[in-house]
Amino acid sequence: MTAPQVVVHRDKELMAQAAAARLLTKIVDAQAARGSASVVLTGGRNGNGLLAALAASPARDAVDWSRLDLWWGDERFLPEGHPDRNVTQAREALLDAVPVDPARVHAMPASNGPYGGEVDAAAEAYATDLARAARPENHGAVPSFDVLLLGVGPDTHVASLFPELPAVRETERTVVGVRGAPKPPPTRITLTLPAIRAAREVWLLAAGEDKAKAVTIALSGAGELQAPAAGAYGRGRTLWLLDRAAAAGLPRGLYPPASP
């Protein structure tokens, strides 16, 4: 387990721009070192804000988009093209504007896809795709993602791992179906904590007053069953990217004075 690093930005716009700059650098470095890079995307307002900032960045052309694998941390189990699907929002925010290789955009199955409404079968299929992409040097049945992005919910959920629900207790499977999620839609697909922890780096994004309590709980020693965000960490680095409103409940000593 890596100790979390906390960076606090003035506002959510600056946070999105700074996170986008960090991510571009990380992708370019990974491609230079290994020829390709892999990133797990997240939805929600902060995840989509980061993607929009990427699309607007003059540095985006430094990335070889054809050598980037994109995965998702979770997905709403809705029909293909539904506006609430994370992949639909990602296409609108960034993917339609950059030359990604469609074969390397690994969207989670839709509810009108080959598995129909069988969310467990859809989750198992995504787990199989992850296992196929894993290499012998990777840790387990998922690739060693370069960066895995997560938004933090007001209830401390990350991906579609909600407090006390069965998915957050999963220790073996890498992807599971979720039923009865307290946030609509109730049926979802999500990576589990074991899959999340296979990433080299995990970045958690939170902005706004409504996230302050969740951030404080997750960074104050809470257990992962009650606060799933507390159980999300990377093998090499765990980075919390916040704005001042989301960081309002944290002790000032938890993050450096140099945080812009």
N, C-alpha and C positions, 0 to 999 in steps of 0.2 A: 504494500500500500504506500503510495506517495503522499506526502504531506501537501495539502492544498496551498497554492499561491494565489493571492488575491490582488487584483488590479482594479482600481476604481477610477472611472472617468466622470467628467463633469455632467454629462447628460447622455441620453440614449443614442442620439445622433452621433456624437463623438465616439461612444462605445462601439457602435456598428462600424464606423469608418476604421477605427483602430483594430478591431477584430478582423476586418477584411484585409487590412495591410498585413497583420500577423499571419493570416491564413495563406495569402499569396506567397509570402516568404517561405512558409513551411512547405508548400506544394513545390515551389521551384527548387528548394534545397533537396527534397526527397527525390524529385525527378533527376537532379544532377547526380545524386548518390546511387540510385538504384534503377533509373530509367523510367520509372512510373511512380505514381502516388495514389493513395486511397484515402478518401474522406467520407465520413458518415454525416449526413445532413440532418438537420432538425427543422421542424415546422414552427408555427407560432409567430407572434409578432417580432420577437427578437431574432429568431432564426431567419425569417424572411427579410428583416431589416438588414442583416448581415449580407444576405445574397444580393439585395438591391445595391448595397454599398460596393460589393464586388463588381457588379455590372457597371457601376458608374466610375470605377477606379481606372485612371490612366495606365496603371501598372498591370491590368488584367491580361494584357497581351504577352507578358513575360511567361505566363503559364502555357505549356503545351497541352491544350485541352484534350487532344486526342490520346494522351497518355495518362489520363486521370480516371480512376474508378470511383464512382459515386454510389454510396449505399444510403439507406435510411435507418434511423434509430427506431422509428415507429410509423404507423400509417393508420388512418381512419379506413375501416373496411367498408368502402363505398364504391359505387360504379366508377369505371374508368372515365376520367375527364371531369369528375365531380369537383366543383370549386373548393370544397372543403378538404380534398385530398392534399397531403403534403407535396406529393410529386407535381400535382397540377400547379400549386402555388410556386414551387421552385422553378418550374418551366417559365412561368410568367415573370418571375423576379430576375432570373439569370439564364437558365439553360437555353432558352430560345435565342439568346443574344450571343452565345459563344459556340465555337465549333466542337462540341463534345461528340464523342463516338457513341452513337445510340446503343451499341452493344455493351458499352461500359457504364451505362446508366441503369443501375440495378433497382428498379422500382419494386416495391412490395405488391403482391397480387391484389387485384380489385375484386369486389364482390360479384361482378358479372364476368369474371375471368374463367379460366379453365377449371377452377375448383368451386365455382358457383358460390353459394352462401356458406360453404364449409370452412370457417375461419381457421380451424385447427389444421386442416389439410393445407391451406394456404400458408400458414406459419411454418409447417414442416417443409414445404417446398422451398421457402426462403432460406431455411436453415441448411437445406441441401445445397443451394446455390453458394452460400457462404463457405460450406465445407469444401466444395469443389475449388473455390478460389484460394483456400488456405494452402500454404506451402509447408514443407517439412520443418523449416526453421520457425514457423509460427507457433504460437502458444495455443494449441487446441484446434477446435473445428471451425475457427473463423480466421480471416486474415488479420495480420498485425496492422490495423488501420493507422495511418500516420496521424490523423486527427479525427476525433469523434466529438461532434457538437451536440450539446443538449441544452434545451431551454428548461428553466426551473419554474414550475407552477406555483401558485399561491399556497397550495397544500403540500408543497415540497415534492410533487411528482416530477419525474424525468422520463422521457420517452412516454410510454403508456404504462409505466410502473407506478401504481397508486398506493398510498399508504395502506398496509394491512391486507391488500388483495392478493390472491394466490400468485400472480405473476412475479411479485417482488420477492417471493419466497423460493422461487425456482433456482436450483443449484446445478442442474444437469443440462437441460436443454438450452440452446442459444437463442431460440425464437419461439414465442408462444402466442396463442390467440388470447384475447381479453374479452370477456363478456361482463356487462354490468358496470362499465366504467362510470364514475360519478360525473364525468364531463362528457357531454355529447360529442359525437355519437358513441353509444355504449359499447359497440363492437369494434375491436381494433386488433392490430398485429404489433408486437413489440419485441425488440431485442431484450434479453434478460441481463441481469447484472454480470454473470460470467462472460457474456459476449462483450459487454461494454468494457470490462476490465482487461480485455485482450488488447485494447488500443494502446499505442505508444503514448499518445497524449489524449486526455479528455478535457474539453473546455466546456464549462457551464456558463450560460448567459442568463443574466437577469437584470431587468431595468424597470423602474417605476416603484411607487410607494406600495403598491399591492404585493410586491415581491419581498419587501423588507423583512417581514416576519419569517417567511420561509427560509431566506438566506441566513438569518440569525440562528434559527433552529438547526439547519443543516451543518453550519460551521461551528456549532457549540457542543459537539459530542453526542448528538442524537443517534439512535440506532437506525439502521437502514429500513427496518420493517415499518417504523413510524415515520421516517423521513427518508424516502428512497434516494433523494439527492445526496445524502450523506454516504451512501454506498457506491456512488459513481466516482471512480478514480482510474487513472491510467497507470500503465506499467512504468513509464518514465517521467510523466508530469501530469499534474492535475491543476488546471488553471480556472479560477473563477473570474469572469469578466463582468463587472457591475457598473452601474451608474450610481451617483451619489444617493439618489432616493432609495435604491435597493440596498445600499450599504449602510443606511442610516442607523440600524440597530447594532452594528458591529463595533467592537472596541477599536479605537483609532490605531492602536498598536498592532492590529492584525494585518494592516497593509502599509506599505512604505509611504512616507510623506511625499515622495516624488510622483506618486500616482497622479496623473493630470486630471 
